[in-house]
Amino acid sequence: RVWIPDCTEVWKVAEVTRSYEEGDDVLHLCLEDGLELAYPIESHLPPLCNPDCLSGEDDLVALSYLHEPAVLHSLRVRFLEANAIYTYCGIILVAINPYKQLPIYEEEVIYAYSGREMGDMDPHIFALAEEAYKQMSRYGKNQSLIISGESGAGKTASAKYAMRYFTAVGGSLGDSSMEDKVLASSPVMEAFGNAKTTRNDNSSRFGKYIEIGFSQAYVMGATIKTYLLEKSRVTFQAKAERNYHIFYQLCASAALPELQGLGLCGAESFRYTSQGQCTHVEGTDDAADLDSTRHAFSLLGVLETEQLELFSVLTAILHLGNIMVRGRDRHGDGCFVEPTDKALGLFCTLLGIEESQVSRWLCYRKLVTTGETYMKPLSRQQALDSRDALAKYMYGQIFRWMASRVNRALRSPEGYHTSIGILDIYGFEMFELNSFEQFCINYANEKLQQLFNLHVFKLEQEEYMTEEIPWVFVDFYDNQPCIELIEGRLGILDLLNEECKMPQGSDGSWAQKLYQTHFSSSHFQKPKRPTDAFIVCHFAGKVEYQCNGFVEKNRDAVPEELVGLLRASKSALLTELFLEEGDSTVSLQSRRSSGPRLAGRPGRRSLPSNNKNKKSIASQFKASLHKLVEMLGSTTPHYIRCIKPNDSKKPFMFDSRRVVEQLRACGVLETIRISASGYPSRWTYQEFFSRYLPLVSREELTGTNKKQICNLALERLLQDPRKYQCGRSKVFFRAGQVAYLEELRYQRLRGACILLQRHLRGWLARQRFRRMYLAAICLQRYARGMLARRVLQRTRAAVVLQKTVRMALARRSYLRVHQAVLTIQAFARGMFARRFYQQV
């Protein structure tokens, strides 16, 4: 049986019906539906199917034939037939989202996996978490769980299950509520960083690395690092998508007494929450979710007054989006905001700033030249862009403040010795229109894929050396050239940062610089269409990026005059929100003492009024990504690849085309390829002996131990020593050798079965004949008896009839004689009486 390509199922099974000779142009096949097919052979023969005994194997590396169709088939069989959502692939745990709640995460399941070795029980995220926890406890080395996948594949849920496991088995030392605080961070981070997209109702729009600290195997604290929040979602959402959950939670809870003064109403009333025309998600209760968020805030030590102040700032962002900016004339030379604008009044009231100042700096910009300062009026579109930039900046600061407060609550005063990190990060993305965010996401995946390749390669090498197998260099895909294209000198990011520094820098001029600089690169292509776009050949495929918006998003420019107004607000929270790196407590206190408008909490010094020294988004992301890779490189990584089985979010429905796209993009097939190039199938001597005992001869069974027995058997069965290697504790096979051994085992067992069947069928036939013989004798005996009894009964009946007839005849004769005698007597007596009478 072989696999052949299919347009719907990607791969389908066919059976070879005629012998193939080298040089044949076609392969004669029969499909499962009985259709005959002449399959043309171009360069390679179709891949072979694995033996049935390996169907649904819980570790894909154990397959005899390691290739894409085998992996896809095993995952499909396990997912649809066994409802198993977890499968191992070497060091990777493949997790398929079932889109259904399964009873496999209860507390008793956690403790069932606790203390067990990996492989003792079915594949599970708890098994991988236990392996990381065990290695940290035994060897004192930091561990990490790297969770990746498409939006909607279940990354966030997997991260939460892993956190639950660590807090359950690790407990806490000293602070009994630490595990509650660690778990409470999830609803807060989801409320502020997750949103509904077309692919997922609870999509994480940022990357996060949760580092759980341990001391003596007890949970001591945690730290959360965040990466690349999608701030553009605050001001724009595509159709059928939503803004961040927290805005809808506030709108759904507008009737609460403590929120009455904020001017809240339905989400459809605000521009920033209604653009996607999807203000409600089926199965989601936004009001109840706000209660969960507030409860989590309370567990994390955020006071009720601070929460209400935070909600005021969030509501102010919603009102900011409703401020109407009008053009002064049709040429668009200037614009203005109505003094009576209700949204403007609510925005300024909530933040404690002057309406006139806000309306002024929304419509004007201050330009400083050599010895001169003047006001430049903005067009209506520029003013709207300025308004949206302020909203995105405010939300970015809120998210950063929220993350810092979570970390403050999770920080352990005693510190911790070892840690387990959980990286929940966006997977490789490819859409019809790919923007700056997708470029950064795919850049991060390139770096992580390189780390993954090196780790898999290293583990493969260590396995060979441990087993004392001759090491043959395994070639693997090196994506360093692609990374150099992105982050190297005069790379895409360098040219982008350079363009952002130019006063007249634009997306179009940046695109032309890319074409000129990287036209000869094998990983860079220019689209055929005459548009400002470029193509990068990533490890997972080619992606076309539209240059529109790259320069502006990378600058992340914020109107400084408006930010200055917010810093001068009477709100203590705003003062803390707009602190930047390097601010000091002393400087903030001095600003406090200068007047009530600078009141705030101890913090850091604010930024200077210019943004010349501000790092671009790309530079910040590149630096944070390098730190993340260095941090992951210092840990022992464990990989979880989340797979989305279908786009319609239906439970236990498997779309092979979508699944294989993700397998190609997440490194699973690369792991398979690296394993297949060496000795992919590895069996311990005990496993080999137990499985292939029927192939071992009596002479070979006289060996001293199982290793010697296996060596002798393999010398006879495989003959070619290049097809296998015997290590210290395992025997290694080249691809296809296990299938060959399975065929030999099948033939041996089939011959034994035929022999057993022959003797058994003869015995059964004799038993059946004896039963029939005895049954026939028994039947004859009863039949003869019945016939004899029937003759006897007839004889008895004849006697009875004769007796009765004779009796009747005798009685009739007697009665006749008796009647005659009586008659004669009567006449005689009458005669005698008359005679006597006459005589008398």
C-alpha positions in Angstrom: 0.0 0.0 0.0 1.2 3.5 -0.9 0.2 7.1 -0.4 -0.6 9.2 -3.4 -1.4 13.0 -3.5 -5.1 14.1 -3.3 -6.6 17.5 -3.8 -9.0 17.2 -0.9 -7.5 14.8 1.6 -3.9 15.8 0.7 -2.9 12.1 0.7 -5.0 8.9 0.1 -4.2 5.2 0.3 -3.9 3.0 -2.8 -2.7 -0.6 -3.3 -0.2 -1.7 -5.9 -1.9 -4.3 -8.1 1.0 -5.2 -10.4 4.7 -5.8 -9.7 6.9 -2.8 -10.3 10.1 -3.1 -12.2 12.8 -0.4 -12.2 12.3 1.8 -15.2 8.5 1.5 -15.4 6.7 4.8 -16.2 3.5 4.0 -14.4 2.4 2.3 -11.2 -0.8 0.3 -11.4 -2.9 1.0 -8.3 -6.3 0.3 -6.9 -7.9 2.9 -4.7 -10.0 2.2 -1.6 -13.2 2.7 -3.6 -12.2 0.0 -6.1 -11.2 2.5 -8.9 -8.2 1.4 -11.0 -5.5 4.0 -11.5 -2.3 4.2 -13.6 -0.1 6.5 -11.5 2.7 8.2 -13.5 6.1 7.9 -11.9 8.0 11.2 -12.4 11.0 11.4 -10.1 10.1 9.5 -6.9 8.0 6.5 -6.1 5.0 7.2 -3.8 5.7 6.8 -0.1 4.8 3.5 1.5 2.2 3.0 4.1 3.1 1.8 7.6 2.0 -1.6 8.9 -1.4 -1.7 10.5 0.1 -2.4 13.9 1.7 1.1 13.9 -1.6 2.8 13.0 -2.5 5.4 15.7 0.9 5.1 17.4 1.2 7.6 20.3 4.7 8.6 19.3 5.1 9.5 15.6 8.9 8.8 15.7 8.1 5.1 16.3 6.6 4.9 12.8 8.6 2.7 10.4 8.1 5.1 7.4 8.5 8.6 8.6 7.0 11.1 6.1 4.2 13.6 5.8 1.3 11.3 4.9 2.2 8.9 7.7 2.2 11.7 10.3 -1.1 13.1 9.0 -2.7 9.7 8.9 -1.7 8.8 12.5 -2.9 12.1 13.8 -6.2 11.7 12.0 -6.7 8.2 13.3 -5.9 9.2 16.9 -8.1 12.3 16.8 -11.2 10.9 15.0 -11.2 7.2 16.1 -9.7 7.4 19.6 -10.6 11.0 20.4 -7.0 11.5 21.5 -6.0 15.1 21.1 -2.3 14.6 22.3 0.4 12.8 20.3 4.2 12.7 20.8 6.6 13.5 18.0 9.9 12.9 19.6 10.5 15.9 21.9 7.3 17.6 20.6 3.8 17.2 22.0 1.3 17.8 19.3 -2.0 19.1 20.7 -5.1 19.2 18.5 -7.8 21.6 19.6 -11.0 19.5 20.1 -13.3 22.5 20.3 -15.0 20.7 23.1 -14.5 20.4 26.9 -13.0 17.1 27.7 -12.9 15.5 31.2 -9.1 15.0 31.1 -7.9 18.0 33.2 -9.4 17.3 36.6 -7.4 17.3 39.8 -7.3 13.5 39.9 -5.8 13.5 36.4 -3.1 15.9 37.6 -2.1 13.6 40.4 -2.3 10.5 38.2 0.5 12.0 36.0 2.4 13.3 39.0 5.6 11.3 39.6 5.2 9.2 36.5 7.8 8.8 33.8 7.0 10.2 30.4 5.6 7.3 28.2 4.1 5.4 31.2 0.7 6.9 30.4 -1.0 8.3 27.4 0.4 11.5 25.8 -0.8 14.6 27.7 0.3 18.1 28.5 0.5 17.1 32.1 3.0 14.4 31.2 5.2 17.0 29.5 4.8 19.4 32.4 5.7 16.6 34.8 8.9 15.9 32.8 9.9 19.5 33.0 9.1 19.7 36.7 11.0 16.4 37.4 14.1 17.6 35.5 14.1 20.9 37.3 13.8 19.2 40.7 16.5 16.5 40.0 19.1 18.5 38.2 18.4 22.0 39.3 18.3 23.4 35.7 15.8 25.9 34.5 13.1 24.5 32.1 10.8 26.0 29.5 7.6 25.0 27.7 7.4 26.6 24.3 3.8 26.6 23.1 3.1 27.8 19.6 0.5 27.5 16.9 -2.1 29.4 14.8 -4.7 31.6 16.3 -7.4 29.4 17.6 -5.2 26.3 18.0 -5.5 26.3 21.8 -2.2 27.9 22.9 -3.7 30.0 25.7 -5.7 27.1 27.1 -2.5 24.9 27.0 -0.6 27.5 28.9 -3.3 27.7 31.5 -3.4 23.9 32.0 0.4 23.8 32.4 0.2 26.6 35.0 -2.5 24.7 36.9 -0.3 21.6 36.9 2.8 23.4 38.3 0.8 25.2 41.0 -1.0 22.0 41.9 2.1 19.7 42.2 4.4 22.5 43.4 2.2 24.0 46.0 3.7 27.0 47.7 6.1 27.6 50.5 5.4 30.4 52.9 2.6 32.2 51.0 -0.4 29.9 50.7 -2.1 32.2 48.2 0.8 32.3 45.7 -0.7 29.6 43.4 -4.0 31.5 43.4 -2.2 34.7 42.4 -0.4 32.9 39.6 -3.6 31.5 38.2 -5.4 34.8 38.7 -2.9 36.4 36.3 -4.6 34.5 33.4 -8.0 36.3 33.4 -6.4 39.7 33.8 -3.9 39.1 30.9 -6.7 37.7 28.7 -9.1 40.6 29.5 -6.5 43.2 28.4 -4.6 41.2 25.7 -7.1 38.9 24.1 -9.7 39.7 21.5 -12.1 38.0 19.1 -10.8 37.4 15.6 -12.3 35.6 12.7 -10.2 32.5 13.7 -10.6 32.5 17.4 -13.0 34.0 20.0 -10.2 34.4 22.6 -7.1 35.1 20.5 -4.0 36.4 22.3 -2.9 39.5 20.5 0.5 39.5 22.3 3.2 37.1 23.2 3.9 36.3 26.8 6.6 34.4 28.7 5.5 33.3 32.2 8.4 32.3 34.4 7.3 30.3 37.5 9.9 30.4 40.2 10.6 27.4 42.5 12.5 26.9 45.6 12.9 23.3 46.9 10.3 22.3 44.3 7.7 24.8 45.8 6.2 27.6 43.9 7.7 30.9 45.2 6.5 33.4 42.6 6.3 34.3 38.9 7.3 36.9 36.4 5.4 37.7 33.1 7.2 39.2 30.1 5.1 40.4 27.2 5.9 40.9 23.6 4.4 43.0 20.7 0.9 44.0 21.8 -1.3 44.6 18.7 -2.1 48.2 19.5 -3.7 48.8 16.1 -6.7 46.7 17.3 -7.6 49.5 19.7 -8.6 51.8 16.9 -9.6 49.4 14.1 -11.2 46.0 13.9 -11.9 44.0 10.7 -15.4 42.7 10.1 -16.6 40.0 12.6 -13.7 40.9 15.0 -13.7 42.7 18.3 -11.5 45.0 20.3 -9.9 43.8 23.5 -12.3 42.0 25.9 -12.0 44.6 28.7 -13.9 47.3 26.7 -16.9 45.0 26.1 -16.8 43.9 29.7 -17.1 47.5 30.8 -19.9 48.3 28.3 -21.8 45.2 29.5 -21.5 46.4 33.1 -22.5 50.0 32.5 -25.5 49.7 34.9 -23.2 49.0 37.9 -23.5 51.8 40.5 -19.7 52.3 40.7 -19.5 52.8 36.9 -22.5 55.3 36.6 -20.3 58.4 36.3 -18.2 57.2 33.4 -20.7 57.8 30.6 -20.7 54.1 29.6 -23.4 52.6 27.3 -23.6 49.7 24.9 -20.5 48.7 22.9 -22.3 49.6 19.6 -22.3 53.2 20.7 -18.5 53.6 20.6 -16.5 53.7 17.4 -13.6 51.8 18.8 -15.8 48.8 19.7 -18.3 48.7 16.9 -16.2 48.7 13.7 -16.2 44.9 13.5 -20.1 44.8 13.8 -19.7 42.1 16.4 -20.3 43.4 19.9 -21.4 40.1 21.4 -19.9 36.6 21.2 -22.1 33.6 21.5 -21.5 31.7 24.7 -19.7 34.7 26.4 -21.1 36.7 29.3 -19.1 40.0 29.3 -20.6 41.2 32.5 -19.7 38.0 34.4 -16.2 38.2 32.8 -15.7 41.6 34.3 -16.5 40.2 37.8 -13.8 37.5 37.2 -11.4 40.2 36.1 -12.1 42.4 39.2 -11.8 39.3 41.4 -8.4 38.5 39.8 -7.3 42.1 40.3 -8.2 41.8 44.0 -6.2 38.6 44.4 -3.3 40.4 42.8 -3.5 43.3 45.3 -5.0 46.0 43.0 -7.3 48.0 45.3 -10.9 48.8 44.4 -10.1 52.5 44.0 -7.3 51.7 41.6 -9.5 49.4 39.6 -12.2 52.2 39.2 -9.5 54.7 38.2 -8.2 52.2 35.6 -11.7 51.7 34.3 -12.1 55.5 34.0 -9.0 55.7 31.8 -10.2 52.8 29.6 -13.6 54.5 29.2 -11.9 57.7 28.3 -10.2 55.9 25.4 -13.7 54.9 24.2 -14.9 58.5 24.4 -11.7 59.6 22.6 -12.7 57.5 19.6 -16.1 59.3 19.5 -14.7 62.8 19.3 -15.8 64.3 16.0 -13.1 66.2 14.0 -14.5 68.5 11.3 -12.7 70.0 8.4 -12.7 73.8 7.9 -13.1 73.6 4.1 -13.2 71.1 1.3 -9.5 71.5 0.6 -8.7 69.9 4.0 -6.3 72.7 5.1 -7.5 72.8 8.7 -9.9 71.2 11.1 -11.6 71.8 14.4 -13.5 70.1 17.2 -16.8 71.5 18.4 -16.6 72.9 22.0 -19.9 71.3 22.7 -18.7 67.8 21.7 -20.1 65.5 24.3 -17.4 62.8 23.9 -14.7 65.5 24.3 -16.2 66.7 27.5 -16.4 63.2 28.9 -12.8 62.4 27.9 -11.5 65.5 29.6 -13.6 65.1 32.7 -12.5 61.5 33.2 -8.9 62.4 32.9 -8.9 65.7 34.6 -7.6 67.8 31.7 -8.7 71.0 30.0 -11.1 70.6 27.0 -9.6 73.6 25.2 -6.1 72.2 25.3 -7.2 68.8 24.0 -9.2 70.3 21.1 -6.3 72.6 20.3 -3.6 70.0 20.2 -5.8 67.5 18.3 -6.0 70.0 15.4 -2.5 71.7 15.6 1.0 70.6 15.9 3.9 72.7 17.3 7.0 72.8 15.1 10.3 74.0 16.5 12.9 75.3 14.0 16.1 77.2 14.5 15.2 80.2 16.6 11.5 79.9 15.8 8.4 78.1 17.0 5.1 78.1 15.1 1.8 76.3 15.0 0.9 74.1 12.1 -2.8 73.3 11.4 -3.5 69.7 10.7 -5.9 68.3 8.1 -8.9 66.4 9.3 -7.3 63.0 8.4 -4.1 64.0 10.2 -6.1 65.0 13.3 -7.9 61.6 13.2 -4.6 59.8 12.9 -3.3 61.8 15.8 -6.4 61.0 17.9 -6.0 57.2 17.1 -2.3 57.4 17.9 -3.0 58.8 21.3 -5.6 56.0 22.0 -3.1 53.3 21.0 -0.4 54.9 23.1 -2.7 55.2 26.1 -3.8 51.5 25.8 -0.2 50.4 25.4 0.8 52.2 28.6 -2.2 50.7 30.4 -1.2 47.2 29.3 2.4 47.8 30.4 1.2 49.1 33.8 -1.2 46.1 34.2 1.7 43.7 33.5 3.9 45.5 36.0 1.2 45.3 38.7 0.8 41.6 38.0 4.5 41.1 38.3 4.6 43.1 41.5 2.0 40.8 43.0 3.7 37.6 41.8 7.2 38.7 42.9 8.7 36.6 45.7 10.6 38.6 48.3 12.9 35.6 49.0 13.6 35.0 45.3 13.9 31.6 43.8 16.6 29.2 42.7 15.1 27.5 39.6 12.2 28.3 37.3 10.0 26.8 34.6 9.0 29.2 31.8 5.9 28.9 29.7 6.1 30.7 26.3 2.7 31.3 24.8 3.6 33.0 21.5 1.9 33.5 18.2 2.6 31.0 15.5 3.6 31.5 11.9 0.9 33.5 10.2 0.1 33.9 6.5 -3.0 35.9 5.3 -4.1 37.5 2.0 -2.9 40.9 3.3 0.1 40.7 5.7 1.1 43.8 7.6 3.8 44.9 10.0 2.4 42.7 12.9 2.6 39.6 10.8 6.1 40.4 9.7 7.2 40.7 13.4 5.4 37.5 14.3 7.0 35.5 11.5 10.4 37.0 12.3 9.9 35.7 15.9 9.0 32.3 14.6 12.1 32.2 12.4 14.3 32.8 15.5 12.4 30.2 17.5 12.6 27.7 14.7 16.3 28.1 14.5 16.5 27.4 18.2 14.3 24.4 17.8 16.3 23.0 14.9 19.6 23.3 16.9 18.0 21.7 20.0 16.5 18.8 17.9 19.9 18.3 16.2 21.7 18.4 19.6 19.4 15.8 21.1 19.7 13.6 18.1 23.5 13.7 18.4 23.4 13.1 22.2 21.2 10.0 21.6 23.7 8.5 19.2 26.6 9.3 21.5 24.9 7.9 24.6 24.1 4.6 22.7 27.6 4.5 21.2 26.3 4.5 17.7 28.6 5.9 14.9 27.5 9.4 14.4 26.7 10.5 10.8 26.1 14.2 10.3 22.5 14.9 9.7 21.8 17.8 7.4 19.0 20.1 8.5 17.4 23.2 7.3 19.3 26.3 8.4 17.3 29.4 8.4 20.2 31.7 9.3 20.2 33.3 5.8 16.6 34.3 6.3 17.3 35.7 9.7 20.2 37.7 8.3 18.0 39.1 5.7 15.6 40.4 8.4 17.9 41.5 11.2 21.4 41.7 9.6 23.3 44.7 8.6 21.3 46.6 5.9 18.6 44.0 6.5 14.9 44.7 6.3 14.7 46.1 9.9 17.8 48.2 9.4 16.4 49.8 6.3 13.0 50.3 8.0 14.6 52.1 11.0 16.7 54.2 8.6 13.5 55.2 6.7 11.7 56.1 9.9 14.5 58.6 10.7 14.0 60.4 7.4 11.6 63.5 7.7 9.9 62.5 4.4 10.3 58.7 4.9 7.5 56.7 3.3 6.5 53.1 2.7 7.1 53.5 -1.1 10.7 54.7 -0.8 11.4 52.0 1.8 10.2 49.4 -0.6 12.4 50.7 -3.4 15.4 50.5 -1.0 14.5 46.9 -0.3 14.4 46.0 -4.0 17.8 47.6 -4.6 19.5 46.1 -1.6 18.2 42.6 -1.5 17.2 41.9 -5.1 19.9 39.2 -5.3 19.0 37.4 -2.1 17.6 33.9 -2.4 15.2 34.6 0.4 13.8 37.9 -0.9 11.6 38.4 -3.9 9.7 41.2 -5.6 6.0 40.6 -6.4 5.1 40.6 -10.1 2.2 43.0 -9.3 3.2 46.7 -9.4 2.6 47.3 -5.7 4.7 48.3 -2.8 5.2 44.8 -1.4 7.9 42.3 -0.9 8.1 38.5 -0.4 10.2 36.7 2.2 10.9 33.0 1.8 10.4 31.8 5.4 11.1 28.3 6.7 7.3 27.6 6.5 6.7 29.1 3.1 6.7 32.3 1.1 4.8 35.3 2.5 4.0 38.5 0.7 4.0 41.6 2.9 2.3 44.8 1.9 4.5 47.8 2.8 1.6 50.1 3.5 1.8 51.1 7.2 5.2 49.7 8.0 7.0 53.0 8.5 4.2 54.6 10.6 3.7 51.6 12.8 7.5 51.3 13.3 7.8 55.0 14.3 4.9 54.6 16.8 4.7 58.4 16.8 2.6 60.0 19.5 1.6 63.7 19.7 3.9 64.9 22.5 1.6 67.9 23.3 -1.3 65.5 24.1 0.9 63.2 26.1 2.1 66.2 28.0 -1.5 67.1 28.9 -2.0 63.6 30.2 1.2 63.7 32.3 -0.1 67.0 33.8 -3.4 65.3 34.7 -4.7 65.3 38.3 -5.2 61.5 38.0 -2.6 59.7 40.0 -3.0 56.6 37.8 -2.2 58.7 34.6 1.0 60.0 36.3 2.1 56.4 36.9 1.0 55.2 33.4 3.2 57.6 31.5 6.4 56.9 33.3 9.1 55.5 31.1 12.3 53.5 31.7 14.8 55.5 33.8 12.3 57.6 35.8 13.2 57.9 39.4 11.2 58.2 42.6 13.0 61.4 43.5 12.3 63.2 40.3 8.6 62.2 40.6 8.4 63.4 44.1 9.9 66.8 43.1 7.3 67.0 40.4 4.6 66.2 42.9 5.7 69.0 45.2 5.6 71.5 42.3 1.9 71.4 42.1 -1.3 69.3 42.4 -1.4 68.6 38.7 1.6 66.3 39.0 0.3 64.2 41.8 1.1 60.5 41.5 2.7 57.5 43.0 6.4 57.0 43.4 7.8 56.1 40.0 10.3 57.1 37.4 11.2 60.3 35.5 9.2 61.1 32.4 10.6 61.2 28.9 11.9 64.5 27.5 9.7 66.4 25.2 11.3 65.0 22.0 11.3 61.5 20.6 14.7 61.5 18.9 16.1 59.0 21.3 13.1 56.8 21.3 13.6 53.3 19.9 11.5 52.1 17.1 9.0 49.2 17.6 11.2 47.0 15.4 14.3 47.8 17.4 12.5 47.1 20.7 11.0 43.9 19.4 14.4 42.7 18.0 16.1 43.4 21.4 13.4 41.7 23.4 13.4 38.7 21.0 17.2 38.3 21.3 16.8 38.3 25.1 14.0 35.7 24.9 16.1 33.5 22.7 19.1 33.8 25.0 16.9 33.0 28.0 15.3 30.0 26.2 18.8 28.8 25.2 19.8 28.7 28.8 16.9 26.4 29.7 15.9 22.9 28.7 13.1 23.4 26.3 10.0 21.3 25.9 7.8 21.9 22.8 4.1 21.9 22.5 2.7 22.4 18.9 -1.0 23.3 18.9 -2.9 22.4 15.8 -6.2 23.8 14.6 -8.2 20.9 13.0 -10.7 23.0 11.1 -11.6 26.7 10.5 -15.3 26.3 11.4 -14.5 25.5 15.1 -16.6 22.2 15.0 -15.7 19.6 17.5 -13.7 16.5 16.3 -13.7 17.5 12.6 -10.4 17.0 10.8 -9.5 19.1 7.8 -6.4 17.4 6.4 -5.4 20.4 4.3 -5.4 22.9 7.2 -3.6 20.4 9.5 -0.8 19.7 7.0 -0.2 23.4 6.5 0.3 23.8 10.2 2.5 20.7 10.4 4.8 22.2 7.8 4.9 25.5 9.6 5.5 24.4 13.2 8.6 22.2 12.8 6.9 18.8 13.3 7.8 17.6 9.8 11.4 19.0 10.2 11.8 16.9 13.3 10.5 13.9 11.3 12.9 14.6 8.5 15.9 14.9 10.8 14.9 11.6 12.5 14.3 9.8 9.2 17.7 10.7 7.8 19.5 8.6 10.4 18.0 5.7 12.3 14.4 6.8 13.0 13.1 3.6 14.6 14.5 2.8 18.1 13.5 -0.1 20.2 14.8 -1.2 23.5 16.0 -4.8 23.5 13.1 -5.8 25.8 10.6 -4.2 23.4 12.2 -5.9 20.4 12.4 -9.2 22.1 8.8 -9.1 23.1 7.6 -8.0 19.7 9.7 -10.3 17.5 10.0 -13.4 19.6 8.3 -15.4 16.8 11.2 -14.7 14.5 13.8 -15.9 17.0 15.0 -19.5 16.5 15.6 -22.1 19.2 19.4 -21.9 18.8 19.3 -18.1 19.2 17.2 -18.4 22.4 20.2 -20.1 24.1 21.9 -16.6 24.3 23.0 -15.3 27.7 20.9 -12.1 27.6 18.3 -10.3 25.4 20.9 -8.1 23.7 22.9 -11.1 22.5 19.7 -12.8 21.3 18.6 -9.7 19.4 22.0 -9.4 17.8 22.0 -13.0 16.6 18.4 -12.7 15.3 19.1 -9.4 13.4 22.2 -10.9 11.8 20.1 -13.6 10.3 17.0 -11.6 9.5 18.4 -8.3 8.1 21.9 -9.6 7.1 23.1 -6.1 6.0 24.7 -4.4 9.0 24.1 -1.0 7.5 20.3 -1.4 8.0 20.6 -1.4 11.8 22.8 -0.6 14.7 22.9 -2.1 18.2 23.5 0.4 20.9 23.9 0.0 24.6 20.3 -0.2 25.5 18.5 0.1 22.2 18.6 -1.2 18.6 18.4 1.4 15.9 16.8 0.8 12.5 16.9 2.5 9.2 13.6 3.7 7.7 11.5 0.8 6.5 13.3 -2.0 8.4 10.6 -2.2 11.0 8.0 -2.6 8.3 10.2 -5.4 6.8 10.4 -7.1 10.2 6.7 -6.7 10.6 6.2 -8.4 7.2 8.4 -11.3 8.3 6.6 -11.5 11.6 3.2 -11.4 9.8 4.3 -14.3 7.5 5.6 -16.4 10.5 2.4 -15.8 12.5 0.3 -16.4 9.4 2.0 -19.8 8.8 1.6 -20.7 12.5 -2.1 -19.6 12.3 -2.7 -21.8 9.2 -1.1 -24.8 11.0 -3.2 -24.1 14.1 -6.3 -23.6 12.0 -5.7 -26.9 10.1 -5.5 -28.9 13.3 -8.2 -27.0 15.0 -10.6 -27.4 12.0 -9.9 -31.2 11.9 -10.5 -31.5 15.6 -13.7 -29.4 15.3 -14.8 -31.5 12.3 -14.3 -34.7 14.3 -16.1 -33.2 17.3 -18.9 -32.1 15.1 -19.2 -35.6 13.5 -19.2 -37.3 16.9 -21.9 -35.0 18.1 -23.9 -35.7 15.0 -23.4 -39.5 15.3 -24.4 -39.6 18.9 -27.4 -37.3 18.1 -28.5 -39.6 15.3 -28.3 -42.7 17.5 -30.2 -40.9 20.2 -32.9 -39.8 17.6 -33.2 -43.3 16.3 -33.6 -44.7 19.7 -36.4 -42.3 20.5 -38.0 -42.8 17.1 -38.0 -46.6 17.5 -39.4 -46.4 20.9 -42.1 -44.0 19.7 -43.0 -46.4 16.9 -43.0 -49.5 19.2 -45.2 -47.6 21.7 -47.5 -46.6 18.8 -47.9 -50.3 17.8 -48.6 -51.3 21.4 -51.1 -48.6 21.7 -52.9 -49.7 18.6 -52.9 -53.4 19.9 -54.4 -52.2 23.2 -57.0 -50.2 21.4 -58.0 -53.2 19.3 -58.4 -55.4 22.4 -60.5 -52.7 24.0 -62.6 -52.3 20.9 -63.0 -56.1 20.6 -63.9 -56.4 24.3 -66.5 -53.7 24.0 -68.0 -55.0 20.8 -68.2 -58.6 22.1 -69.7 -57.3 25.3 -72.3 -55.3 23.4 -73.2 -58.3 21.2 -73.4 -60.6 24.2 -75.5 -58.1 26.1 -77.8 -57.7 23.1 -78.2 -61.5 22.8 -78.8 -61.8 26.5 -81.4 -59.0 26.5 -83.2 -60.6 23.5 -83.3 -64.0 25.2 -84.3 -62.4 28.5 -87.1 -60.4 26.8 -88.3 -63.6 25.1 -88.3 -65.6 28.3 -90.2 -62.8 30.0 -92.7 -62.7 27.2 -93.2 -66.5 27.2 -93.5 -66.4 31.0 -96.1 -63.7 30.9 -98.2 -65.5 28.4 -97.7 -68.8 30.2 -98.6 -67.4 33.5 -101.7 -65.7 32.1 -102.9 -68.9 30.4 -102.3 -70.8 33.7 -104.1 -68.1 35.6 -107.1 -68.2 33.3 -107.2 -71.9 33.4 -107.2 -71.9 37.2 -109.8 -69.2 37.3 -112.0 -71.2 34.9 -111.5 -74.3 37.1 -112.4 -72.4 40.1 
